[in-house]
Amino acid sequence: MNSTLSSYGSKTTDAAPLALFRILFGLMMAISILRFYLNGWIEKLYLEPAFHFTYLGFEWVKPLGGFTYFIFLICGISALLVAAGFKYRFAIVSFFLSFTYIELMDKTTYLNHYYFVSVMSFLMIFLPAHKAYSVDAARNESIRFQFIPQWSEDAIKLMLFIVYFYAGLAKLNSDWMLEAMPLKIWLPSKYATPIIGDLLQESWVHYLFSWFGAIYDLSIGFLLWNKRTVWIGFFAVVVFHLMTALLFPIGMFPFIMILSTMIFLPVSFHNRILTFFSTAFRTKGQIFKNGKKYISKANWQSQGLKYVLLLFFVLQVLIPFRYLLYPGELFWTEEGFRFSWRVMLMEKAGYTAFVIEDPDKGHRFYVENSRFLTPFQEKQMSAQADFILEYAHFLEETYKAEGIRDPKVFVESYVALNGRRSRVFVDPKVDLTTIRRSLSARDWILPFEDEIKGL
C-alpha cells in the first residue's frame, strides 16, 4: 500500500490543466462579485435587513455596514489576482477568507454553489496552481515548472466527482424518481420557454428530466475521468448545464461547472487555450515549456499536506451522510440537509405566525414579521426549522428590550412539501425560548406523517 501511494505521489502531469482551471476560476469569481454589486444585492441582502440569520458557531460573522462593500472589493481583487497568478498564495487565501465571510454573513442566501466555491478555493490553497502561466512563475524562474504532481490535478477532479456523484445519490428518492417532484411543479411554469414550452407541460417530460438528471449526476464523473469518454461527458455537461441555465434562475453556477469540468479534457486542449491567451496578451508562453518537474520535498510541510488533504476528502465523503444521525424525514426537518450537494430536490413553502405571550399581564399578540424581516428572509424562514428557532430568540430579546420581562414565543406554522397538502410544522404548544440552538435533534418539529424513501 505504501509503495503504491509513494509511486502515485511521484507521478507528474502537465501543469496546463491546473493553470487554466486557476485562470478560469479566478475570472468567473471576479465576474460573480461584479454581478453581485451591479444588481444591488449587497445593499438588498446585507445592508437593508435589520436582522440576519446566522450559522451555528458563526454568529459573530455579520455585515459590517458600509465596510461590507470593502469585503466584496477585497474578494473581487483577490479573484483577479488568483486568475493572474500574482502573489498566488496570498491571493487564494484572501479570496477564500473574504468569500467565505460573505457566505456566512446571512444563512438566508445559502446556495450549494456558494459552498462549492468556498470548498474549492480552500482546496486550491494547497495546490501548485501558480507554477505555470502565472505572473509569479513568469517573474521567478525558480518556481516555474512545466510538470506538477499528478495528485494536484486529481484533487480538483475528485472534488468535482464528489459533487456530481452525491447530487446523483440524493436524487435516488421516491419523490424525485417515482413522482417527478419537484420538477412536476416547476417545469409547467416555464410554458413561455421557446420551442420546448409546450413539452414542459407534459407529465412524461417531467419524468424524463427527473430520471435523466439522476443518471447524469451518477455517471458524469466516470465519463469525464475516462479518456475514451471524456468528450462525450463534457458534451453532456454543456448540454445539461445550458438547459439548467435556460429553465432555472440559478445564476453563475451552470457556467462555473462547465468551465470547471474542462480540467478533465486532454492536455493538448488546455495548451491550445493557453497559447491563445499568451498570444492575445502578448506574453511569452513558451517560457513555461521548460521540461522541469515540480516534486514536493519530503519534509514536515509535505507530510502535513498529505494529512490535510486526507482529512479534507474524508470530511467531504462523510458530511453528506450526517443526516443519518437524526430521526425523522430529512426533507421535512432538514437536519443535515445543507452542505451535502442536495441540489434542487424540494419545493417547500410555509406560513409562519409568531405569537408573543406576556406572562405578567396574561395577554398574547401576533408579531408583524415585516417589521423585522425582508420578504425574502420571511419566505426562507417560514419553511426551515433552524431559521424559525433563531428568529424566535431574536423576538425574545427584542420584546424584552421593549419592556416584557419574560416573553414567551409560540409559533403557528404550516408547511407544504413537494406538492403535498400543507400541514402543521412546529408544535404550537412549545415555547421556543426554552429551546437552545444546537446540533441536537429537533423534537419540537411535528412528525411528517409520510415517507420519502431513498438516500
C-alpha positions as CSV (number, residue, x, y, z in Angstrom):
1,M,0.0,0.0,0.0
2,N,2.8,2.4,1.0
3,S,4.7,1.7,-2.2
4,T,1.6,2.2,-4.3
5,L,0.9,5.6,-2.6
6,S,4.6,6.5,-2.9
7,S,4.5,5.6,-6.6
8,Y,1.4,7.7,-7.2
9,G,2.8,10.6,-5.2
10,S,5.8,10.8,-7.5
11,K,3.7,10.9,-10.7
12,T,3.7,14.2,-12.6
13,T,1.4,15.7,-15.2
14,D,1.5,18.8,-17.4
15,A,0.7,22.0,-15.4
16,A,-1.5,23.4,-18.1
17,P,-4.9,22.0,-17.0
18,L,-4.5,23.2,-13.4
19,A,-3.2,26.6,-14.6
20,L,-6.2,27.1,-16.9
21,F,-8.5,26.0,-14.1
22,R,-6.9,28.7,-11.9
23,I,-7.4,31.4,-14.5
24,L,-11.0,30.5,-15.3
25,F,-11.9,30.0,-11.7
26,G,-10.5,33.5,-10.8
27,L,-12.2,35.2,-13.7
28,M,-15.6,33.6,-13.0
29,M,-15.4,34.6,-9.4
30,A,-14.5,38.2,-10.3
31,I,-17.4,38.3,-12.7
32,S,-19.7,36.9,-10.0
33,I,-18.6,39.6,-7.4
34,L,-19.1,42.3,-10.0
35,R,-22.5,40.9,-10.9
36,F,-23.5,40.9,-7.2
37,Y,-22.6,44.6,-7.0
38,L,-24.2,45.7,-10.2
39,N,-27.5,44.0,-9.3
40,G,-27.6,45.9,-6.0
41,W,-27.6,42.7,-4.0
42,I,-25.1,43.9,-1.4
43,E,-27.4,46.6,-0.3
44,K,-30.6,44.4,-0.6
45,L,-29.3,41.3,1.1
46,Y,-26.8,42.5,3.6
47,L,-27.4,46.2,4.4
48,E,-31.2,46.7,4.3
49,P,-32.3,43.8,6.6
50,A,-32.5,44.7,10.3
51,F,-31.8,41.1,11.3
52,H,-29.6,38.4,9.8
53,F,-29.8,34.6,10.1
54,T,-26.5,33.1,11.2
55,Y,-24.8,29.7,11.1
56,L,-24.4,27.9,14.4
57,G,-21.0,28.7,15.7
58,F,-20.6,31.7,13.4
59,E,-22.9,34.1,15.0
60,W,-20.1,36.6,15.1
61,V,-19.9,36.8,11.3
62,K,-22.1,39.8,10.4
63,P,-22.3,42.5,7.7
64,L,-20.1,45.5,8.6
65,G,-22.3,48.3,7.4
66,G,-20.7,50.3,4.6
67,F,-17.5,48.3,5.1
68,T,-19.4,45.3,3.7
69,Y,-18.6,46.8,0.2
70,F,-14.9,46.7,1.2
71,I,-15.1,42.9,1.8
72,F,-16.6,42.4,-1.6
73,L,-13.9,44.6,-3.1
74,I,-11.2,42.5,-1.4
75,C,-12.9,39.4,-2.7
76,G,-13.1,40.7,-6.3
77,I,-9.5,41.9,-6.4
78,S,-8.3,38.6,-4.9
79,A,-10.2,36.7,-7.6
80,L,-8.4,38.7,-10.3
81,L,-5.0,38.1,-8.6
82,V,-5.8,34.4,-8.5
83,A,-6.6,34.4,-12.2
84,A,-3.3,36.3,-13.0
85,G,-1.3,34.1,-10.6
86,F,0.1,37.2,-8.9
87,K,1.1,36.6,-5.3
88,Y,-0.9,33.5,-5.6
89,R,-0.7,32.1,-2.1
90,F,-1.7,35.3,-0.6
91,A,-4.4,35.9,-3.2
92,I,-6.1,32.5,-2.8
93,V,-6.1,32.7,1.0
94,S,-7.5,36.2,0.8
95,F,-10.2,35.1,-1.7
96,F,-11.2,32.0,0.5
97,L,-11.5,34.1,3.6
98,S,-13.4,37.0,2.1
99,F,-15.7,34.8,0.0
100,T,-16.5,32.5,3.0
101,Y,-17.1,35.5,5.2
102,I,-19.6,36.8,2.7
103,E,-21.3,33.4,2.5
104,L,-21.5,33.2,6.3
105,M,-23.0,36.7,6.8
106,D,-26.6,35.6,6.3
107,K,-27.8,32.0,6.1
108,T,-30.8,33.2,4.0
109,T,-28.5,33.4,0.9
110,Y,-27.2,29.8,1.2
111,L,-26.7,28.1,-2.2
112,N,-24.9,24.9,-3.0
113,H,-22.6,26.7,-5.4
114,Y,-21.5,29.2,-2.8
115,Y,-20.4,26.3,-0.7
116,F,-18.8,24.8,-3.7
117,V,-16.7,27.9,-4.3
118,S,-15.6,28.0,-0.6
119,V,-14.6,24.4,-0.6
120,M,-12.8,24.6,-3.9
121,S,-10.9,27.8,-3.0
122,F,-9.8,26.2,0.3
123,L,-8.5,23.2,-1.7
124,M,-6.6,25.5,-4.1
125,I,-4.6,26.9,-1.2
126,F,-2.7,23.7,-1.1
127,L,-2.2,23.2,-4.8
128,P,0.7,24.4,-7.0
129,A,-1.7,26.1,-9.4
130,H,0.8,29.0,-10.0
131,K,3.7,27.1,-11.3
132,A,2.9,27.8,-14.9
133,Y,1.1,30.5,-16.8
134,S,1.2,32.9,-13.9
135,V,2.8,36.3,-13.2
136,D,4.6,34.6,-10.3
137,A,6.2,32.0,-12.5
138,A,7.0,34.5,-15.2
139,R,8.8,36.7,-12.8
140,N,10.6,33.9,-10.8
141,E,12.3,31.1,-12.8
142,S,12.8,29.1,-9.6
143,I,9.1,28.4,-9.3
144,R,8.4,27.9,-13.0
145,F,7.6,24.3,-13.9
146,Q,6.1,22.5,-16.8
147,F,5.1,19.5,-14.8
148,I,3.5,19.2,-11.4
149,P,2.4,16.3,-9.2
150,Q,-0.5,14.3,-10.6
151,W,-2.4,14.4,-7.3
152,S,-2.7,18.2,-7.5
153,E,-4.8,17.9,-10.6
154,D,-6.6,14.8,-9.4
155,A,-7.7,16.7,-6.2
156,I,-9.8,19.0,-8.3
157,K,-11.2,16.2,-10.3
158,L,-12.0,14.2,-7.2
159,M,-13.9,17.2,-5.7
160,L,-15.9,17.6,-8.8
161,F,-16.6,13.9,-8.9
162,I,-17.9,14.0,-5.3
163,V,-20.2,17.0,-6.0
164,Y,-21.8,15.2,-9.0
165,F,-22.0,11.7,-7.6
166,Y,-23.5,12.8,-4.3
167,A,-26.0,15.0,-6.1
168,G,-27.0,11.9,-8.0
169,L,-27.3,9.7,-4.9
170,A,-29.6,12.4,-3.4
171,K,-31.9,12.1,-6.4
172,L,-32.5,8.4,-5.7
173,N,-35.6,9.1,-3.6
174,S,-39.2,8.3,-4.2
175,D,-40.3,11.9,-4.7
176,W,-37.8,12.5,-7.5
177,M,-37.8,9.1,-9.2
178,L,-41.4,8.0,-8.8
179,E,-43.3,11.3,-8.5
180,A,-41.1,13.6,-10.7
181,M,-41.2,16.0,-7.8
182,P,-40.5,18.9,-7.7
183,L,-40.0,19.2,-11.4
184,K,-43.7,18.4,-11.9
185,I,-44.3,21.7,-10.1
186,W,-41.5,23.8,-11.6
187,L,-41.5,22.8,-15.3
188,P,-45.1,23.7,-16.2
189,S,-44.4,27.3,-15.1
190,K,-41.8,27.5,-17.9
191,Y,-44.5,27.5,-20.6
192,A,-43.0,30.6,-22.3
193,T,-39.7,28.8,-23.0
194,P,-39.1,29.0,-26.8
195,I,-39.6,25.7,-28.7
196,I,-40.0,23.4,-25.7
197,G,-42.5,25.4,-23.7
198,D,-45.4,23.2,-24.6
199,L,-43.5,20.0,-24.0
200,L,-42.8,21.2,-20.4
201,Q,-46.5,20.7,-19.7
202,E,-46.3,17.0,-20.3
203,S,-46.0,14.6,-17.4
204,W,-43.7,12.2,-19.3
205,V,-41.3,15.1,-19.8
206,H,-41.2,15.7,-16.1
207,Y,-40.2,12.0,-15.5
208,L,-37.7,12.2,-18.4
209,F,-36.0,15.2,-16.8
210,S,-36.0,13.6,-13.4
211,W,-34.5,10.3,-14.5
212,F,-32.0,11.9,-16.8
213,G,-30.9,14.2,-14.0
214,A,-30.2,11.3,-11.7
215,I,-28.4,9.2,-14.3
216,Y,-26.4,12.3,-15.4
217,D,-25.2,13.1,-11.9
218,L,-24.3,9.5,-11.1
219,S,-22.4,8.8,-14.3
220,I,-20.9,12.1,-15.4
221,G,-17.8,11.8,-13.1
222,F,-17.0,8.4,-14.6
223,L,-17.4,9.6,-18.2
224,L,-15.2,12.6,-17.6
225,W,-12.4,10.7,-15.9
226,N,-12.2,8.1,-18.6
227,K,-10.0,9.3,-21.5
228,R,-12.1,7.4,-24.0
229,T,-15.4,9.0,-23.0
230,V,-14.2,12.4,-21.7
231,W,-15.5,14.4,-24.8
232,I,-18.9,12.6,-24.5
233,G,-19.0,13.5,-20.9
234,F,-18.1,17.1,-21.5
235,F,-20.7,17.5,-24.2
236,A,-23.3,16.1,-21.7
237,V,-22.0,18.7,-19.1
238,V,-22.5,21.6,-21.6
239,V,-26.0,20.4,-22.7
240,F,-27.1,19.7,-19.1
241,H,-26.0,23.0,-17.6
242,L,-27.1,25.2,-20.5
243,M,-30.6,23.6,-20.2
244,T,-30.5,24.2,-16.5
245,A,-29.5,27.8,-17.0
246,L,-32.3,28.2,-19.5
247,L,-35.0,26.8,-17.2
248,F,-34.0,27.9,-13.8
249,P,-32.6,31.2,-12.5
250,I,-29.6,29.8,-10.6
251,G,-27.1,32.5,-11.6
252,M,-23.5,31.6,-12.5
253,F,-23.5,28.0,-11.2
254,P,-24.1,26.3,-14.6
255,F,-21.2,28.2,-16.2
256,I,-18.9,27.6,-13.2
257,M,-19.5,23.9,-13.6
258,I,-19.0,23.9,-17.4
259,L,-15.6,25.7,-17.0
260,S,-14.5,23.7,-14.0
261,T,-15.1,20.3,-15.7
262,M,-12.8,21.4,-18.5
263,I,-9.9,20.2,-16.3
264,F,-10.8,16.6,-17.4
265,L,-10.1,17.4,-21.0
266,P,-6.8,16.4,-22.7
267,V,-3.7,18.4,-22.1
268,S,-3.5,19.4,-25.7
269,F,-6.8,21.2,-25.4
270,H,-5.5,23.3,-22.4
271,N,-2.3,24.1,-24.2
272,R,-4.1,25.4,-27.2
273,I,-6.3,27.7,-25.0
274,L,-3.3,28.9,-23.0
275,T,-1.3,29.5,-26.2
276,F,-4.2,31.6,-27.4
277,F,-4.2,33.6,-24.2
278,S,-0.5,34.1,-24.4
279,T,-0.7,35.4,-27.9
280,A,-3.7,37.7,-27.1
281,F,-1.9,39.2,-24.1
282,R,1.5,39.2,-25.9
283,T,3.2,37.1,-23.3
284,K,6.0,34.6,-23.8
285,G,4.1,31.4,-23.2
286,Q,7.0,29.3,-24.3
287,I,9.0,30.1,-21.2
288,F,6.7,27.7,-19.3
289,K,7.7,24.8,-21.6
290,N,10.9,24.2,-19.8
291,G,10.6,20.5,-19.1
292,K,11.1,21.0,-15.3
293,K,9.2,18.8,-12.8
294,Y,7.9,20.2,-9.5
295,I,8.1,17.5,-6.8
296,S,7.3,18.3,-3.2
297,K,10.2,17.7,-0.9
298,A,9.9,15.0,1.8
299,N,9.8,17.4,4.7
300,W,7.3,18.2,7.5
301,Q,5.4,20.5,5.3
302,S,4.7,18.0,2.6
303,Q,3.9,15.3,5.2
304,G,1.5,17.7,6.8
305,L,-0.1,18.5,3.4
306,K,-0.9,14.8,3.0
307,Y,-2.8,14.7,6.2
308,V,-4.6,18.0,5.4
309,L,-5.8,16.7,2.1
310,L,-6.7,13.3,3.5
311,L,-8.8,14.9,6.3
312,F,-10.4,17.3,3.7
313,F,-11.6,14.5,1.5
314,V,-12.7,12.2,4.4
315,L,-14.9,15.1,5.6
316,Q,-16.3,15.7,2.1
317,V,-17.2,12.0,1.9
318,L,-18.8,11.8,5.4
319,I,-20.5,15.2,5.8
320,P,-23.4,14.5,3.4
321,F,-24.3,11.4,5.4
322,R,-24.6,13.2,8.8
323,Y,-28.4,13.2,8.3
324,L,-28.3,9.6,9.3
325,L,-27.7,10.7,12.9
326,Y,-31.1,12.3,13.1
327,P,-34.6,10.8,13.3
328,G,-37.4,11.9,11.1
329,E,-37.7,12.8,7.4
330,L,-34.7,14.7,6.1
331,F,-36.7,16.9,3.7
332,W,-39.1,17.8,6.5
333,T,-36.7,18.6,9.3
334,E,-33.7,19.5,7.0
335,E,-31.3,18.2,9.8
336,G,-28.1,17.5,7.8
337,F,-29.5,18.8,4.5
338,R,-27.2,21.7,3.8
339,F,-23.5,21.1,2.7
340,S,-24.4,17.7,1.2
341,W,-24.9,18.5,-2.5
342,R,-28.7,18.0,-2.4
343,V,-29.5,20.2,-5.4
344,M,-33.0,21.3,-6.4
345,L,-34.8,18.5,-4.6
346,M,-37.6,20.3,-2.8
347,E,-40.4,22.7,-3.4
348,K,-41.1,23.7,0.2
349,A,-43.3,26.6,1.2
350,G,-44.6,27.7,4.6
351,Y,-46.7,30.1,6.5
352,T,-45.4,31.0,10.0
353,A,-47.0,33.4,12.5
354,F,-45.3,34.1,15.8
355,V,-47.3,34.7,19.0
356,I,-45.7,36.6,21.9
357,E,-47.1,35.9,25.4
358,D,-46.6,38.3,28.3
359,P,-46.9,36.1,31.4
360,D,-47.1,39.1,33.7
361,K,-50.1,40.7,32.0
362,G,-51.6,37.5,30.7
363,H,-52.1,38.6,27.1
364,R,-50.9,37.4,23.7
365,F,-50.4,39.1,20.4
366,Y,-49.1,38.3,16.9
367,V,-45.8,39.6,15.5
368,E,-45.8,41.5,12.3
369,N,-42.8,39.8,10.6
370,S,-42.4,42.5,8.0
371,R,-41.3,44.8,10.9
372,F,-38.0,42.8,11.2
373,L,-37.6,40.7,8.0
374,T,-37.5,41.4,4.3
375,P,-39.9,39.4,2.1
376,F,-37.1,37.1,1.0
377,Q,-36.0,36.4,4.6
378,E,-39.6,35.7,5.7
379,K,-40.1,33.3,2.8
380,Q,-36.9,31.4,3.7
381,M,-37.7,31.4,7.4
382,S,-41.2,30.1,7.1
383,A,-40.3,26.6,6.0
384,Q,-36.9,26.0,7.8
385,A,-36.9,25.0,11.4
386,D,-33.5,26.4,12.4
387,F,-34.5,29.8,10.9
388,I,-37.7,29.7,12.9
389,L,-35.9,29.0,16.2
390,E,-33.3,31.7,15.7
391,Y,-35.9,34.2,14.8
392,A,-37.9,33.2,17.9
393,H,-34.9,34.0,20.1
394,F,-34.4,37.3,18.3
395,L,-38.1,38.2,19.1
396,E,-37.5,37.2,22.7
397,E,-34.6,39.7,23.1
398,T,-36.5,42.3,21.1
399,Y,-39.6,42.3,23.3
400,K,-37.5,42.1,26.5
401,A,-35.9,45.3,25.4
402,E,-39.4,46.7,24.8
403,G,-40.5,46.0,28.4
404,I,-41.8,42.5,28.6
405,R,-39.9,40.9,31.4
406,D,-40.0,37.2,30.3
407,P,-41.7,36.9,26.9
408,K,-42.7,33.5,25.6
409,V,-42.7,32.8,21.9
410,F,-45.0,30.3,20.2
411,V,-45.4,29.5,16.5
412,E,-48.4,28.8,14.3
413,S,-46.6,27.1,11.4
414,Y,-47.8,25.3,8.3
415,V,-45.6,23.8,5.6
416,A,-46.2,22.1,2.2
417,L,-43.5,19.8,0.8
418,N,-43.3,18.7,-2.9
419,G,-47.0,19.1,-3.7
420,R,-48.4,17.6,-0.5
421,R,-51.1,19.4,1.4
422,S,-49.9,21.9,4.0
423,R,-49.6,20.5,7.5
424,V,-48.6,21.8,10.9
425,F,-44.8,22.0,11.1
426,V,-43.8,23.2,14.6
427,D,-45.5,22.1,17.8
428,P,-47.7,25.2,18.6
429,K,-47.6,24.4,22.4
430,V,-43.8,24.7,22.6
431,D,-42.3,27.9,23.9
432,L,-39.4,28.3,21.6
433,T,-37.5,30.5,24.1
434,T,-36.9,27.3,26.1
435,I,-35.1,25.6,23.1
436,R,-31.4,26.4,22.7
437,R,-29.7,26.4,19.3
438,S,-27.7,23.3,19.0
439,L,-27.0,20.2,16.8
440,S,-29.5,18.2,18.8
441,A,-32.5,16.6,17.1
442,R,-35.4,19.0,16.8
443,D,-38.1,17.1,18.7
444,W,-40.3,20.3,18.6
445,I,-41.0,19.7,14.9
446,L,-44.1,17.6,14.4
447,P,-43.8,14.3,12.5
448,F,-44.1,14.3,8.8
449,E,-46.7,11.6,8.7
450,D,-45.4,10.4,5.3
451,E,-42.3,8.8,3.9
452,I,-39.8,9.7,1.2
453,K,-37.9,6.6,0.5
454,G,-34.3,6.8,-0.6
455,L,-30.9,8.2,0.4
